[in-house]
Amino acid sequence: MDAPESLSLADFDAIGFDMDHTLARYRMKDFLELVFNSLRRLLVEEQNFPKELLTYPFDVDFVFKCIVLDLTTGDFLKLSENGHVLRASHGTKPLSSEQILLRYNNAPWWGFEDVKAHRKSDRYFYFLTYFDMPASYLCALLVDLYDRRGLYDGKLYDFLGPLFAAFRSCYSPRNFRNRSGYFFQAIEDHPERYLYEDKVVRAWLVRLRKAGKKVFFMSNSDFDFVDFVMSYIYGEDWTELFHICIAKACKPSFFTQPEPFRQVDWTGESEGEAVTDIRLKEPTAEVKPGTVPSKAARLMYSKGNHKQLGELLGERVLYFGDHLVGDVATVSRSGWHAAAVVEEMVHVTYLTGQDRPVEHVTGSHARESKFFGKFFSKALPEAASDGAITRDELVLSKPILMEIAEGKQSELANETPRTLAERELITHALVSVCSIESLIPLDLDDPLFVPCSNSTTMLFRQSSTPLIH
């Protein structure tokens, strides 16, 4: 299925959703700082890093999706879609255009092909999700620390192993079950500080089901954290909103490996019994808050595989998620269609510290950082002169004009080059939204996107409905 202008949600048999940063929206500034503080405390307490790390304030402006840390140099790189370095910072020190030219000689960065292919390495780290992006500033502080103390051997800043150990400790499922660690306990103790409660999405999910869509939930998070977060946001009967619920899905291997499904053991004593047959729940005419099945009666699966699930969902499947590899690239390669949730399209809370996206901002207020500049190479569309476009929620489709497909390289033209992040979206995402709420004002048969005259490479759809949260 291509991306005709008339494409709508009505064209799909099934519509699926990730949890974190998709159905579950976090209060971003507090969330990112929580991740940062949790990781640095673990580095100090479990990996014996200097307590000096605990003294630095968090700079949320450094946190930027699709930045690459080159561990051979200590440089953080914002790359173009062809691998050229657009912006850079050595540790916490931004590099000037002249310094970038001297270091990289206007040539593609050495690891670009591996990053583009989503290959991992012990010589670089690609920051892709809000669960790892706060570590970029922590790594920048470590580069500064290594430089001050003469710990860099000229070949590698060697803190990636301890950082991975901190990640594993921070996000270990047993920490949620045991109320240990820092990350899960903070969210469980103060969900109102880190999570938005839902006001409108629940009713929209019911509307999708009533329209005959198979609506499914699939998250990599462990089942007990999933249940806590979704119960807080949507109510304890949240599983009744979906035809099938899958936790601990192990994306992206869910789409490439024949892993069996397991039925969740709510006691947490085992990973659950493997099941050969999975089933969809029959849709109800209405899902009303307050009808709460016992946990034992809730049907939830874990792990599993795309092929078996696809046999139940139908041929035309659309899946919403924020991870550019696990939720977007791998999904699009599987035969499903990927819808990317890209909060950077309008999310200004990184810079302002406000607890929600501001109302009535336009394209010029998309994510921008003093370290790495704008997330998108071209300004998103401004409000029309008649004021019809007033909401900060956008829907972005694949571009119609593909200069790169025609052999043109924007770095060599008098244009702002497209970024690596944009390449990921253009290549793999059928449509991109800054939040699920941005779709709610649309009827199911409304086009997901329409052309915007002041953008030569992108299509946008905006709603005039005021921001709901």
Disulfide bonds with the S-S distance in Angstrom:
none
